[in-house]
Amino acid sequence: MKKVSIVVPCYNEEATIKEFHKAITSLWNESEIKNNFSSEIIFIDDGSSDNTYENILSLSESDDCVRYTSFSRNFGKEAAIFCGLKQATGDAVIVMDADLQHPPIAILQMLSKWQEGYEIVEGIKSYRGKESHSHGFMAELFYKIMSGMIGFDMSGSSDYKLMDRKVVDTLNSLSERTTFFRALSYWVGYKSTSVEYEVGDRIAGKSKWSGASLFKYALMNITSFTYSPLYLIGLIGAVIMLIGLGLGIDAVITYVKGIAMEGYPSLVILITLATGAIMLSLGIIAVYIARMYNEIKNRPRYIVENQK
């Protein structure tokens, strides 16, 4: 009998953990899955400040299928996901959120696709749920930018996906410390397909993602997965050079005609543009240097405090 591991990163989800566990066990017991697959649920407590860990501990004592890892502090969702992949022992691994916005019923479709021979089954959002228009717009814009930069379509992607054992082993072999799970699961290139799902309502609490955290997440992932912003520096330099050339030609023409303006406002504009471009370029370079410095330090992605 093949084994399926369900990896669940958690941060301050005390109100959802038990409902999530109930939904997963009900799905397993009320369908034919249990006849073909054994299961384990691996909760990764990402340094929660509420009773998330205590609730997970309680579930592990009553259900032998429940395992857990608790971090010493909050290391972020990426670290929690990759910790779960390290702990997973299943022939297939499913990553999903604890708030039930990733509907468990989609697992049936994912397993069916896996049995057909697909090694990655990507959950694609057909409906984004009750999110603000601004959040939806920014998410769509981010994935359009990312898709253009890395060369494959990530529109509608999420962390909700099934991966074959060989895919998980490949991801676990990567030594980089700053990761972007959604893009890396595309990058490995195994045989993949997708299933659609509608984002469910959160059963409790509210989203941990603010506008500032989404911007920081986007910046981190763009700079950790693509060099395109560095090429942008060259483009900015070329544009400023062309503007400068145009202003230079204009200066010669106005001088010859004897109508050159005192103080020459165009020069001020050029200096302002050039200074802004230089500062932007230095900022982009600085982010990449910081990424390299972070990798060179080789600190662990996370620190485990408790584990089962």
N, C-alpha and C positions, 0 to 999 in steps of 0.2 A: 504493500500500500504506500503510495507516494504521500509526502508530507508537505503541507503548506504553512509557511510562516507569515504572520501578519504583524508588520512593524508599525507601531503607533507612537510618534513623537508627541509629547505632552508638555504644555506649559500653563500652569494655573487652570487646570481643567477638572477641579474637584467635583463640579456639578455635573459633569458629562461622563466620567470614567465608567461608572456602574451601568449607566444606560447604554453606553457603547458596548460594553461586555455582554449585556443582556441581548442586544440586537445581533451581535455576531454569533453567540451561542444558539440563539433561536434560529438563525439562518442555517446553521450547521445541522441542528437537530431536526428541523422541519423540512429539509430537502434531502435529495439523494447524495449530497456531497459526502456525508459521513460514511457512505458505503464505499467510496473510492479514495478518500483522502483523510489522513489524520491532520491535526492542526496544532499550532502553538500561537499564542498571542504575546508579543514582546512589547511591553510598554517602556518607553524611554522618558523618564522624568527629567526635563531640562531645567533643573534648579528651581522648581516651582516654590512660590512663597506661601501657598495655601496648603490645603490638605490633600493635594493630588497624590503625593507619595503614600500617605497613610491609606488612602482608598485603594491604590494599586496593591499595597501590601496585604490588605484585607482580601482582595480578590485572589491573590496568589496562594493564600492559605486555604481557600475554599475550592480552588480550581487548579489542578495539576498542569493544565495546559497554559497557565499564565506564568510568564517570566518577566523580569523587569531589570532595568538598570537605572540608577539614580545618580545624577551629576552633582558635583560639589557646589556648582553655581550654574547660572544660565550661560550656556555656550552657543545658543542659537539653534534653529531648526535644522540647518545643514549638518551640524555636528551630531544632532540627535538621530537624524536619518542614517548617517553613515555608521554610527554606533550600532543601530539596529541591524544594519546589513552585516556587520561583523558578528553579531550575536546569533543571527538567524541560521538555523540548521536545515531548513526545508529544501525540497527539490524546486519549489517555486516560492518567491517572496512577494508579498503584496504590501505596499506602503500606502497608508491612509491616515487621515486626521481623526482625532478623537471626538470631534463635535458633531459627527453624523452628517456633516455637509457633503461628505463622500458617502453616498448611499450604499450600504452593504449588499443590496440586491445585485449590484453591478458585478460583484465577485463571481456570480454564476456565469455571466457572459465571459469574464476574463479567463476563468478556468476552462471553459469550452474552447476558447480560442487557443489557449495553451495546449490543450489536448490535440488540436489540429496541427500543431507543430510550430506555432509562433513562439518566439523567445522573449519578446517584449510586447505587452498589451497595454497600450497607453489609454488612460481615461481622458476623454475629451469632453469639455463642458458644452452641452447643447443649450443650456440655460444657466445663467450666472447667479440666479437667486436674487434676493432682495438686497442688492448693494447699491450704493449711490451712483448717480450718473458720472460724477467726477472720478470715482474709483474705477468704474468700468472703462471710462475713456483712457485713463492713465495706464491701466493694465493692458488695454488693446494697443496703445501707442508703444509701450515697452516691448511687447512681443513682436510688433512689426519691426522695431529697431533691431531687436536681437535676431530675428529671422533674417533680416538683411545682412547683418554683420557676420553671422556664423554660417549662413548658406543653407539652412533648412527651416521649414515652416514650423514654428512653435506656437502658432495661434491656437488658443483654447487649451493649451497644455496645463497640466497640474502635477502635483506630487502623487496623485492617485494612479498607481500603475502596478502591473504584475511583471515580474522578471524571472526568467529561468535561472537555475543555479549557476550556469556558466556566465551569465551576465553579471550576477552578483559577485562572483569570484573575480571577474575582470575589474569591476568597480572597486572592490576591496584591495586590488593590487596597485591602484593608483596611489602615488606617494604625495601628491599635492595636498596642501593643508587647507587652502581656500577653495571650496568646491561650489558648483552650481548643479545640483542633482538633476533638475529637469533637462538641462542641456547635455549633461554627460550621458544620460540614458539614451539620448539621440546619437551622440557622438560615437558610442561604441559600435554602432552599425549592425547589430544583429537583426535577424528577421523579425519584423514588427508589424503590428496592426493596431487598431484602436476600437474602443467601444464608447458610445456616447452615454452621458449621464446628466441628469439635472441636479444642480446644486441644491441640497436641501436646506431648510432653515436650521439655524443653530438651536439646539435643544435647551441651551442655557448660556448665560454670559454674553460677551461681545467679542468682536474681532480684536486680535492683538496688533493688527496692522494699522498704524496711523499714516498720514501723508508723509511725515518725515521718515518713518521707518521704511516705507515703500521706496522712497527716493534713495535712501542709503542702501537698501537691498539691491535696487536696480544698478546703482553705481558700482557696488562691489561685484556683482555678477558680470556686468559688462567688462570691467577691467580685469577680471580673473579668467575670462573665457575667450576674449578676442583682443587683437592688436589694433583694430580699426580706429580707435581714438588717437593712436599714435600717427596713423596715416593722415588723420584729420589735421594734425599740426602742419604737415607739408602743404595741404590744401589751403589752410588759412594763410600760410606764408606766401603762396603763389597769388592768392587773391589780393593781399596787401601790396605785393610787388606790382601787380597790374594797376591797382589804384594809384600807387606812387608814380608809375610810369605815365599814366594818364594825366596826373596833376603836374608832372614835370614837363610834359609836352605843352600843357595849357600855360604853364609859367613862361616858357620860351615864347609862345605865340603872343601872350599879353605884353611881354617885355618888348618884343619887336614892334608891336603896334603902339607902344607907349601908353598903355592903359592899365599897367600893373597896379593893383591896389596896395596901399601901404598896410603893412602888417600881414598881408596875404592870409585870409581866413582859411583857405584850403590847406595851408601848411599846418594849422592848428588841428584841423580835422584829421589829416594824415598822421600826425603825432599821436592823437588820441586813439585812432584805430590801431596803430602799430603797438602802442603801449598795452591796449586791451588784448590784442592778439598774443603778445609776449607773455602777459600774465596768465592767460588761459592755457597757453602751451606749457608753461612752467607748472601749472596746476595739474595738467594731465600727466606730465612726466613724473611729477612728485607722487601721484597716486600709484603709478606702476613701480616706482622705486620702493614705496612703502610696501607694496605687495611682495616684491622680491625680498625685502628685509624681513618680512613676516615669515616667508618660506625658509630663509637661511637660518633663522633662529631655531627652526625645527621643534618648536614646542608642540605638545600633543594637541589634537583637535579638541579634546575634552578630558576631564578628570572624573573618574568613577568614584563615587562615595559608597554606594551599596549596590549589590547585584545578586540576582538569583538565576 
